[in-house]
Amino acid sequence: MTEQRLWIAALGGVHEIGKNMYVLQYGDDIIAIDCGSKFPDESMLGIDLIIPDIAYLLNNADKVKALIVTHGHEDHIGGIPYLLKQLNLPVYASRLTLGLIENKLKEHGLLRTTSLQRIDADSELTFGQIAVSFFNTNHSIPDCLGVVFDTPEGTVVHTGDFKFDMTPVNKQYPDIHKMADIGKKGVKFLLSESTNAERPGFTPSEQLVGTHIEEAFKKADRRIFISTFASNVHRLQQIVDAAALTGRKLALLGRSMVNVVAVSKELGYLNLPDDMLIEPADAAKIPPEEVAVLCTGSQGEPMAALSRLANGSNRQMEISRGDTVLLAANPIPGNERNVSRIVDNLYLLGAKVIYGSKSELHVSGHGSQEELKLMLTLMKPEYFIPIHGEYRMLHHHRLLAEAVGVQAENIFLLKNGEVVESAGGKVRQSGRVPAGQIFVDGLGIGDIGNVVLRDRRQLSEDGILITVLTLSQTDGRLLSDPDTISRGFIYIRNSEKLMEDINRHIVDTLHKMNEADLGQWNVIKQTLKDALGKYLYDKTKRRPMILPIIIEV
């Protein structure tokens, strides 16, 4: 029997934005909270997706009782299919969140084998000695829940992503009274998101965006292209409303946009007139002043619809001079360069582009400093763990917690894998569990590691040089001139002298090895790589990948 203690750890989501996943364990019962994904940065060549390392869950598979999902954003649900392929858990989520998860499971062929359980703010669950309840929050997607875990060691609250929007588009208000009641009963640990911990004040209401979208629709005299996060259902509704107000048909571009609109409409979260949607191919048959196009790509993703429209490679439609393009989303840190490139291309096409903070076409879905302090004040936690943010955000959230009365020594800034433990009423940071990131590349999950990424970076920066050597099986002599091939290193036709020097250097190195009686293949290859690498760097200041191939005759 496992010692009766409470463990809390993050497998992903601290010191970073994305791929959120947290675990709570009491005794022999483990509950996972969220399982997100994030997109790679430009240094992770060829990687499609990054998901949390679930080695700890796999090592304790018999103890993992459930996956509870706070809401339906990709950084909270994107890794679920990859988790379920290795560990078949029941998944508990709200109605819209389940609808979005079902879409993913269908694509991966997992829907029939997965137990999906719908929950809401009134649901109550029990796993061993852990009682679980929920409360409503609001965010930039409907049906968001905070989670309360009552354990023998005290109550743990996980807020999920939240803001305090008192005039929400969908009338789903944050349940402040319930939060206050939870705080009155006593909260031992609060895990609260930190995304906007650096921003003073309150985050504006989503309704503010709707007003500015309507104004932009009324002023546009040709087609409108508008790009936003596909999962921001509140904003999608405001775009639909603006299209209806101005008598425009709506075309959808981008797979995720089509999927989210279909699920949201089917479940009743998106009020979309039956005759409003048109196929992109039919947009050209309608006067341009009667068409709006809702598309993905607000973050500058190279393969998304907006990027293809901006560079003229979208097969279904194109942007013409005088069209209006609205970017109803601010760039996530790290995406600024890609978004700027798209904006430049749109201007080159002659479009009118409305973007950036001054356009007021975007408000954050995350609470700013005053809202984070409000959550802390309502919950009155004895111990505080800031989550979901880069280190600077966690640091600022710690300062906010201290400002509202949480003792500095009771605040834990964890790294992924670090554990906070409570046993017999004593709380301490103790040890680690396996944590990190797993790379998804095509059908491969976890088979691409840092060594492969390093090789890919080297290939992308300096190319590859392959030399094929035919050696005598009896005495190791070189039987013919080396056959050397360059890809991404130098252009052979313009560098014939260098290629001759390279081959000469290879021959000289082989002669020296023969004299020293170094006849083993691995020794020959490594010596050649070292000697040739030094020679090429001296000549070109480049470090191509060097691949010797030996053929014995």
N, C-alpha and C positions, 0 to 999 in steps of 0.2 A: 504494500500500500504506500503510495506517495505521501511524503510528509505534508500535513495540512498547512499549506502556505499559499499566499496569493502572489502570482507573478504577472507582471505587465511588461511587454516588450514590443518594439516596432520591428517588423521585417522589411518595411519600406515606408517612406513618407516623412522622415525627419532629415534635416540637412538637405532637403531637395523639394521640388514641387513635382508631384506625380507618383505613380505606382504605390498608392497608399495601402498599407496592410499592417494591422496590429493584432497581437494575440493577448488574451487574458486567460490565465490558468489558475484554478484552485483545486488542489488535490489531483484527482485523476481526470479532471474535466478541463478541456481546452476549447475556447471559442475564438474563432478568427473573425476579425472585423474588417470588411472591405478587402478587395483584391484588385488593385488598379494596374494600369500600364502607362507608360509614357513613351514618347517618340525619341529617337536617338538624336544626339547633336551631330554636327557635321564631321566630327572626328571619328564617328563610329561607322565606318564605311561598310555599306551593304547590309546593315542591321535594320530590320523592319520595326522591331518593337522591343521594349525593355519591360520585364515583369519582375516581381519580387522572387527572391530565393526562398523556397518553401521547404528546405531541407529539414528544419526543425519539426514542421508538421508531419512530414513523411517519416521521420524517425520516431514520432509519437502518434502514428496513425490511429491506433486503437483508442486514444484518449480524445481525439478531435471530434467534437460533437456537432458543430454547426459552423456555417459561414453566415454572418449577419451583415447586410449591406445597407449603408446609411442613405445613399442616393445614387442616381443613375449616370453620373459623369464618368467618362472613360478612365480618369485617374483613380476611380473607385471600383469599376466593374470590368475594365479591359483585360485583366489577367485571369478572370474567372474560368473561361474555357480551358486554359492551360493548367490551372489548379485541378479542375475536375477530371481532366484526363489522367491525373496521377493519384487523386484522392477523391473518391465519390462521397461528397458531403451533401446534407440537406442545405438548401440556400433559403434564407429568410430575407424578404425585402418587401417594400411597399408596391402598390399596384403598377404604377408607371415604371418603376425600377425593374420589376419582374418582366414587364413587357419588353424592355430594352435588352435584358439579359436573355430572354427567350430567343430573340433575334440572333444573338451571338451563338447560342447553343445549337440552333438549327444549322447555322453555317458549319459548325464543327461536328455535327452529327451526334450531339450529346443530349438533345432535348428529352428523348424517351427514357433515358437512363438516369435522369437527374430529378431529385425531389425538390420542387419549388413551392415554398410556403409563403402565402401572402400575410403581411403584418401591417398594422397601422398604429397610431398613437395610443390606442386602447388595448393593444395586444399584451399578453403576459405569457412568458415562456419559463420553463424550468429545466436546467441541465445539472443533474446532481444536486449540489448545494448552492448552485448559482441561480438566482431568480432574475429574469430579464424583463424590463419594461421600457417604454418609449415615450418620447414627447415630440411635438411638432416644432420644426424650425422652418425658416424660409431661406431660399438661396436662388440661384438662377435657373433652377429646374424644379418642377413640382414634386410633391411627396417626399420631402426630406425629413429625416428622423434623427433625433439624438437618442442615445442608448444609455440605459441605467442598468448596472449590474450590482445586485445586492448579494454580498458574500459574507461568510462568518467573520472576515477580517475588515468589513466595512463596505461602503458603497463606492463604486467607480462609475463616473459619468464620462461618456465619449460624445462630444457635441456634434460630430460630423462637420461638414462645411455649413456656415450659417451667416446670416446678417439679420438685423432687426428692421425689416421693411414693414412699416405700419400701414401702408397703402398698397399691398401686393396686387399685381395684375390679376391673379387667379383667386383672390380672396382667401388664400391659405395663410392665416395669420400665425406668427410665432406664439406659442403657448406660454406666455410669460408667467401666468399664475401657476401653472404646473411646475415650471422651472423653480419658482420661488418655494413651492411646497417641497420639492426634492431637496432644496438647500436647507429648509427648516429641519427636515428629518436628519440631516447630517451627511455630508459628502467627504469621504476620506481622500479620494483621488479625482482630480478633474483633468481630463485630456481634452484640450481645446485647440482648435486650428489657429494658425498664426499668419496666414497669408498677408493680411493687411496691417500687421502689427506696427509697421512704420508710418502708416497714414493717420494723421490726426483727425479728430471729429467723427462724424457719422457718414456712412456710405449713402448716397442719394437713392431714392426709390426708383425702381425700374420704370414706373409710370412716366418719369421725366423723359426717358428715351422715346416713348411712344409719341409724345408731343412733337419732338424734333423729327422723327421719321415721317409723321404726317405732313409737316411743313416741307420737308424735302420732296415728298411725293407730289405735293401740290405745285411746286415750282418747276419740276422737271417737265420738259416739253417733248422728249423722245423716250426711248426705252430706259428703264431703270434696272440696274444690276445691283443687288444688295447682298453683301456677304456678312455672315455672323457665325457664331458657334452653333452647330446643328442641334446641340443638346439644350440650348437656351430656349425652351418651349415658350416662356413668357414673351420673349422678343419675337419669336416666330408668330405668335398670336397678334402682336402689335403690327407686324409687317402685313399679315393677312388683313387686319382691320384697315390699314392705310390703303392697301390695294382695293378693297371693297369701296372705301370712301371716294377714291378717285377713279373708279370704274375700270380697273385694270385686271386682266387675266394674269395668272401666276404660273410660271414654269420653274421647275426644280432641276438644279444641276448638282451632281455630286452624290455618290452612293449613300453616305451617312445622312445627308439631308433628306433624301428620298425615304430612307428607313425610319428616321425619327418622326418625320411628318406622318408617315403611314401608321406607325404605332400610336402616336399621340392622337391622331384623328379617330382611330378605331376605338381607343379607350376613353374618348371623350375629353381629352385634355386640350384639344385644339379644335376650335370652332371654325370650320372651313366650309364655305358654301360649295355645294356639289358641283356647280358649273364653273368654278373659278380656276381649277387646275387645268393646264394644257400641256401637251407634250412639247419639249424644246424644239423639235423639228417643225411644229405647227406655228411657232412664234412669228416666223417670217411672213405668214399669210395674214397676219393681223396688223393694223396700223400701229406704228411704233409707240405712239402715245397711249396705247391701250394695253401695253405689255410691261410686266415686271418679272425679273428673273431672280430667284432666291438661290444662292449658291454657297458652296463650301470654299474654304481657302483664305479665311480672314487672317490667318497666321503666316501666310506666305509659303505654305507647303508646296513644294515644286510640282507634285502630281495632282494637286487639287484643282477644282473647276476654275477658280478665279485666276490662278497662275496660268492655266492653259488658255483662258480667254485673253489674258494680258499679252501672251507671246504669240497669239494667233494660231494655236495648235488644237483648239477645241473643235471637234468634228461636227458638233450639233448647232453651234451658232457663233457669231463673232460680234465684237464691240465696234460700233461705227462712230464716226465723228458726231459729236453732239449728244451722245448717250450719257446718262448720269450713272456714276458708280458710287455707291455708299459702302463704306467700311464700318459696320456697326459692331466693332470690337477693337480694343486696344491690343497692340502686340504684347505677348508674353515675353518677359526678359529673355533675350537670346534670339528672338525672331525679328528684331527690328530691321536687320539688314535685308532679309528676304522680303519683308513687307515694303520697304523703301524701293526695292528693285521693281516690285509689281506696280507701285504707284507711278514710278517713272515710265514704265511701259504703257500704262493706261493713258498718261498724258501724251505720249508719243502717238497713240491711236486717235487722239483728238477728243478724248472723253472729259467730262466734267467730273472731278473726283472730290468727294467730301469724306474726310478722314481725320483722325487724330482727336485729342482731348477737346480742342476748341469746337469741334463739330457737335459735341454733346450727344453723339449717337451710341454712347456706351456708358454704362455704370457697372461697377464691380458687383459680383454676387457674394462678396466676402465682407464681413463686418470690419469697420475701421476701429481705431483705438477706443473710442467711447463705447462701442458695442462690445468689444472684447472685455472692457472693464465692467460693463453691465452684466455679461455672462458670469464673470468671476464674482461679482457682488451678489447675484442671485443664488449661485451655487455654494458660496462660502466654503471652498475646499480647504481641508487641512493640508493636503499636499497637492502640488500642481506640476503637470507635465505638458509643456507646450509642444504641439505636434504640427505636422503638415506645413513645412516652410524651410527656407534656407536658414543657415545658422544665424545670420543677422536678424531675421524675423523672430526666431525663437528667443534670441537675446532681448529684443525689444519687448516681446510678450512677457518675458520674465520681469522686466522693469515695471510693466503695467501691473502685474500681479503683486509685486512688492508695494506698489503705490496704493493698492486697495486693501492691504493688510495681510497678505500671505507672507509668512516668515521666509527669509532668503534661504535658510538652510533646508526648507521644505520644498524647494523647487528643483526639479531634475531636468537638465538639458541632456537628453540621451542621444547617442548615435544609434544608427540602425544595428540591432542585435543586442544592445545593452539592456539589462533587466533591472527593474525596480521590484523589490521583494518586501512583502509584509508578512511577518510570522509572529504570533503571540503579541500582536500590537506594536512590534518593533519594525520600523521601516528603514531599509537601506538599499543602496545600489549594489547589486551582486552579480558578478559574472556576465557571461554573454551566451547567446544562442546563435547558431549559424544564420547569417543574414547577408544580403548583398543584392546584386542584380543578375538576372539571367537574360541572355540575348536570344531573341527569336529572329532567325534568318531563313526565310522560306518555310520549309517543313521542319527545319532543324530547331530544336529547343534546347538551349544550354550547351550545344556542341561547338559554339564559337566562344573562345575565351580571349584573354588579353594578348596571348602570344599570336593568335590568328589576326587580331585587330592590329597588332604592331606590324605584322607582315603586310597587311593591306595598306597601312599608312605609308610604309616604306615603298611599296609598289606605286602608290599614287603620287608620291613626292619625287622619287628618283628612278622609277622604272625597274626593269630586270635585264640582266645580262646572262644568257645561257651559252655555255661552251660545251660542245660535244667532242670527246676525246676517244680515239680508237687506239687501244694499247695491246701489246703482245701479251698473250696469256703466259708465255714461258719466261720472258725476261722483263716485262713491264715497259718495253720501248714504245715510243710513239710511232705508230705505223703510217699516219698521214697527218697533214696539217690540221690544226684545230678548226672546227666549224663553229663560229661564234655568232650568236644572234642577239640583237638588241631590240627591246620593246619598251618604249617610254623613257629610254635613257639617252640615246643619241640617234640621229637619222643617218643610217649607214652610208647612203650615197653621198652625203655631204661631209663624211668623216672617215674617208678611206684610210688616210694616214694614221689616224688614231687606232682604227681597227687593226691595221698591220702591226702597230706597236703593241697592242693588247695581245695579239696572237704570238708575237715574238716573246713577250714577257711570260706567257703561259708555257711556251716551249722551254725557255731558260729555267723556269721554276721546276718543270718536270725533270730536266737533266740533273739539276741539283739534288732532287729527291732520289733519282736513280743512283747517283753517286753515294748518297747516304744510306742506300738500301731501305728506303721507306716505301714498302710495296703494298701495304694494306689500303683498301679502297677508302675507308673512312679517314685515314691519315692523309691520303692524297687529296681528297676533296676538301678537307678542312684547311690544309696547308695552301692549296690553290685559292680558296676563298679569302684567306687572310692576306696572302701576298697580292692577289689581284685587287682586293678591296683597298689596300693601302696605296697601290699604284694608281688606281682610278681616282681616288680622292686627291692625290698629289697633282694629277693631271687636270681634273675637272671640278674639284671641290664638291662632288656629288657622291652619294653612297647608294648605288643601285643594289637590288637584291642579286646575288651571284649564285647561279645554279650550275655546278659542274655535272655533266652526265658522262659516265665512263662505260665504254663498250669494249669488252675483252674478245680478242680474236685469236 
